[in-house]
Amino acid sequence: MRWSPLVRASSAPWHSAAEGASLRVLLLVHRFPYPPDKGDKIRAWHVLEALARDHDVELVTHIDDPADLDHVEAIRARVRRLHAPFLAPFARRVRAIVRFLAGDALSFAWFEHPSARRAVADALKHRRPDVIVSVSAQPLGYVFGIPEAEGIPIVADLVDVDSEKWADYSRSTAWGGAGAFRRRFMDLESRRVRAMERRIAETAARVIVTTHREASLFRTKVASVPVAAIPNGVVIPDRPRSAPEGHVMVFVGTMDYTANEDAACWAAEDILPRVRRSVPDAEFHVVGRNPTARVRNLAELPGVVVAGAVPSIEPHLGRASVALLPLRVARGVQNKVLEAMASGVAVVTTTEVGESLGAVNGRDLVVGDTAAELATAAERLLLDPAEATELGRRGRAFVSEHFRWDSFDSALLDCVKGAG
């Protein structure tokens, strides 16, 4: 039974919005938003929390990690109704392949379940919501084409311009021997995702992304429509960070995500050896769940430690002198960068990441775009602990001021109320 699709719903009816200030919200999330321990789940969790405080929420989502089955009650207690089918691996692959061959984007087909589709149709037909809120584009495929959805305003939190991420992948030269095939697939995926983004732009009452850079990109690449930029927040640790141990650089992230895999491998294979010419005992620690075979193999390189999944990232950030986060493909706000800065760790990253945050190079973090530039920046900070400490202090102050969850909540609720 544990592996069958999971659908749980309360029997309590929605009350009318006329009874109070609350709206009836149909919230669509592509991945189960709890626990909020990775980028997409963190933002979705805060959307849910903000909406559930003031409004009646019916949530339709998917569970693709068996461990999340243990957290269903934590979400169910916060919403009026919950529909969360489990995406069984074999059936998921079959559905995704069939839909991809039929012309759908694979990243949309990957988050699809007949039970979730029926739940959305049922909510629209029998409990007509005041507003539909979607976190990411994928779940809106359940809404389009349903007559009962007509006239219901949609707030589409796309997070970032996903089609441009796939275009970035297709243009990258970092894919190794199978690069030509992968680039063709990623170019096709980019075009299919962009078609869906354009449909959303034509339909949604509000479109939201994480940064002004992404908003500008959406208007330029997808459709010239109003787009709101609402950045993520970050939790500032209460405890001061411990003193760094030696010359440790750290990368924190989910390690089966393509952009993270690419960045960690680039750092270990090309940047770290340059740093070790001047700092022979420099180490690079890769911390995060689901390391791919390529990431695990990095542990064979001198100075590289692959920690994998850990109970808490705080100790790993605490012992690091530098967070080396050389993301060559970086859409939206990078939570891993915010978390490192919030912990007071000096961050070395790419120009694209720095610009997405609105951070100032040399004041809030340090950027570079080649292995040589990034290695020089990391080396300087490793050899000058006082400079690293001061950069970490300024970075912490920057994210404390500009990336607050209470600001996120307020801006999100304004968009929802304005649409509804």
N, C-alpha and C positions, 0 to 999 in steps of 0.2 A: 504493500500500500504506500510505503514511503516514496516510491519512485513514480507513482501515478500522478497525473496532473492534479494540482492542488487548487481548489476553488473554495474560498471561505467567505461568507457574507453574513452580515447581521440581518435580522429581519425587520429592524426598525425602519419605518418609512422616513423619507426626507420631510422635514417640515417646510412650509412655504417661506420664501424669503420675506414675504410681507409680515411674518410674525416677528421679525427682528431685523437686524442689520446684515445678517449673514446671507451669502449666496449659496446656491447649490452648484458645486464644482465637480465636474468629471475630470479627474487627474489621470493622465496617461504617462507612464514612465517605462522606458524600454527595459531597464534592469532593476530588480528589487532593491530599494534604496536603503537597506539596513543589513548589517552595520555600515555606517558611513566611513569606510576605511580605504576608499580609493576615489580617484577624481570624479567620475561621473556620479557615483553614489553619494558623495559629499554634497554636491549641488542639489541633487534630487531630494535628498533628506531635508535640506533646509527649505526647499520649495514646499514640501509636504508639511513641515513644522509650521511655517509661516501661514499657510492656507488653513490648516486645521485649527489654529488658534481662534480664527474669526469666522470660519465658514464651514458648511457641511460638505464633506469630501467623500466622493466615491472614487476609489483607486483601482485602476487596472494596470497590472504590471506583469513581469515574468521573473521566474526564479531559474537561474542557470548555474548556480553553485549549490550543491547539496547542503553545504553548511548553513546556507541561508534559511533552510526549512526550519531550523531551530529558532528563528527570530520572527516568525510570522505573527505571533501574539503581540510582539512589541509594536508592530505596525497596525494590526487589527484594532488595538485599543485606541488608536488615534483617528480612525476614520469611521464614517457611517457604514460603508460597505467596502469589502476588499475582494478582489479577484486576482489570484496570483498562480497561474498554472506553471508547472515545472516543465522546463524545456529538456526533455529526455534526449541524450546526445544523438542516438541513432536516428530517431524520428526527426530531430532538428536538422540533421545533415540532409536527409532525404528531402524535406520540405524546402530547404534553402537551395539545393541543387535544382529541383523542379522549377522553383520560382525564378531562379537566375536564368535558366535556359529559356524560360518564357518571357524574359526581358526585364525582370526586376533587378534592382541593385542588390547585390549579395548582402551588404551590410544591413539592408532593410529586411530581407528574407531571413536573416539570422535571428532576428527577434520577432518571431511570428508564431502564434499558436491559435488553432481554431477556437478553443475555449475562450481565449481573450477576445477574439473577434466577436464571438456571440455575446460576451458580456457587455462590450461596447454598444452593440446593436440593441441589446435589451435595455440598457440605461437610457439610450436616446429615445427609444420607443415608449417606455413605460414610466420613466422618472425624469422627464425632460430637464436637463440641467440648465442653469442660467448661463454658464460659461464652461468651455472646455479648455483645460490647460494641459499642454504637452511638454514634457522635458525631453528634448531631442526630437528629431524629425520622424524617426521610425514609427512610433505608435499612431501617427496621424493617418497612416495607410488604412487603419481600422475605421476611420471616420469618413474619408472621401468616398463618395458614391452612395452613401446612405441617405435616403430622402429625409428622414427625421432629423438629420443634422442641419438641414437648411434653416438659416436664421439664428442659429446659436453661435455667438461670437467665440472665436478661437484665439487663445494666447499661446503662441508657439515659442517656447524657450529653446532655440536651436543650439544654444551653448556656443558653438563656433560654426564656421562655414565648412561643413564637412566635405563638400565637393572639392574645395581647394586643398584640403589635407590630402585627398587621394591624388589630386593633380601634383602636389608636392612630391608624393611618393613616386609617381610615374616619371618625374623629372630627375629624381635622385640617381646618382651613380653608385650608390652604396649597397647594391643588392647582390653582388657576387655573380657566380656562374649562371644562375637562372634569371639574370636580370632582364633580358629582353622579353621573356614571357611574362614576368611579373609586371614589367612596365606597361605592357599592352593591356593586361588585366586591370591595372590600376587606372589607366587612362579611360577604359570603358566604364569602370565603377564611378569615376569622377563625373562622367557625362550623365550617367543614370541618376546619381544622387542630385546633380544640379537640376535635372528636370523636375525632381520631386521638390526641391527647394523653391523652384519658380512657381510650382503649383501652390505651395504654402504661402508664398509672397502674395499671390493673387487672391487667396482665400482668407488668411488670418486677419483678425482685427488688430493684433499686436504681434510683432516679431521682436524677439529679445536675443541678444548674444552677450558674450562676457566682456568684451572690450570695445573701445571706440575704433580700434584698428580693425577688428572683425566686422563692426558695423559698416565701416567704409568699404571693406572688401565685399560685403554682401551687396551693398548698393552698386558697386562697380561691376562685380562678376555675375551676380544673380538677377537682381531686379532693383530698380530705383524706387524704393518705397521707404517710409519711415522705419527706422530700426532703433530700438532702445538698447543701450549698453549698460548692463548691470553686472559688475565684477563680483567674483566670489569674495567671501570673507576668509579669515584665518583665525584660529584660536591661538592667542599669545600665551605660552607657558607661564605659569605663575612662578615656578622655581627658576632661579638663575642657572644657566648652563654650567656644567662642570668644566674644569680646566682641560683643554685638549691634550691628548696623549700622543706625543711624537709628531710625525709629519704625515698625518692621515687626511686623505681626501675621500669624500663619500658621495655616492649617488644613491638616491632613494626613489623607488618607484615600482609599479607593477611591471615585472620583467618579461611578460609575454606580449606586451604592447609594442608594436613595431618601432615606434619612434624612440621609446626608452631603450629597447634592445640595440638599436643603431647607435644611440648616444653613448651607452655604456661601453659598447665594443670599440667605438672610436676613441673614447677616453683611455681604455685599457691598452689598446694596441698601438695607438699613435701619439697620444698626449703624454701618458705616464712615462714611457721610455725617455722622452725629452726632458721631463722634470727630473728623472733619476740621474741624469748626467750631472746635475748640480746638487741634487738632494738625494744621495744614494739610498737612504732608508725610507724614502717616500713610499706610501702605500695608497692603494685605491680600493675602497670597500664598496661592493655592490650589494645593496640591501633592498629586498622586496620579494614578494611572492611570485611563484610560477616562473622561475628563471628558465629560459629555453636552453636547449642543448648548447647552442652557440654561447650563451651567457655563462653556463656552467663550465664550459671549457676554458673560459678566461682565467679560472683559478690556477691553471697550469703556468700562467705567465708570472715572472718575478714581480713581487709586490702587490699582486691582486688577490683580494679576498672576496669570495662570493658567499654572502651570509644567507641568502634566501629569505624565506618568511621569518619574521621576528615578532614577538609579542608587542613590542613597542619600538618605534623608531627613535625615541628621545635619547636613549643611551648612545646610540650610534651617531646621532647628530652632536651629542654632547662631547664625544671624544674626538671629533673631527676638527681640524683647523680650517678646512676649506670644503665647501660643497661644490664639487665639479659637475656641472649639469649642462654638457655641450649639446643641446638639442638642435639638430639640423632641421627637423620638421616640428614646428611648435604652433599649434592652433590654440587660440583662446588664452585664458589664464592658466598657468602651470602651477597646480597646487603644490607640487614637490618643491618648487622654488619659493613659494610663499611660506611653506612650513620650515624650510631651512632658514629663511630670513627671520621668521618669527622666533626661531630658537636662538638667534644671534650669531649664526654661522656666516662667515664671509662667503659670498656666492660668486663663482666664476661661471659664466654662461655665454650664450650667443647673443648677437645684436638683436635678432628677431625676438627672443624672449624678453630682453630688457625693454625693447620698444613696446611690446604688448602690455607690459606692466606700467609703462609710463615712468620707469626708473631712470635715474641719471647715472651714466657710466662714471665710475670713479668715486661717486658719492654714496649710492645705495647698493651697488654691486659693481662687478667688473666684467666687461664683455670682450669677446674676440671671435673671429670667424674662421681662423685657420688653426691647425694643430699647434703651429709655432706660437701664434698669439695667445692661445689659451694656456699653453704650457708656460710661457713667460709670466703671465698673470698669476697662475697658481704657484709657480716657483717663488715669485716675489713675496707672496703672502705667507708661504710656508717658512721662508727665511726671516720674515719680519713679523713676529707674533703681535707686536703692538699695533701695526697697521691692520692686520687681520682682525684683531679685536675691535678696533675703532670702526672698520668697515661693517663688521657684524652688528655693532651697536646702531649705526646709522640705518642699516637695512631693517633692523627690528623696528626702529622708530617710523620708518617709511611705511611698512605694511600695517603697523598699528594705526596709522592715520588714515590710510587710503583703502584698506581692505577689511571692512568691518561687517559682520553678519547682520547687525541691526540695521545698517544702511541698505544691505541687500534686501532684507525683509520689507522695509518700508517702500523701496522702489518697486519690488515685485507686486506687493499688494495694491499699489497705486495703478499699475498696469492692468491688473485683474479687475479692479473696481471700475476703471475707465472703460474697459471692454464690455463688462457686464451691465 
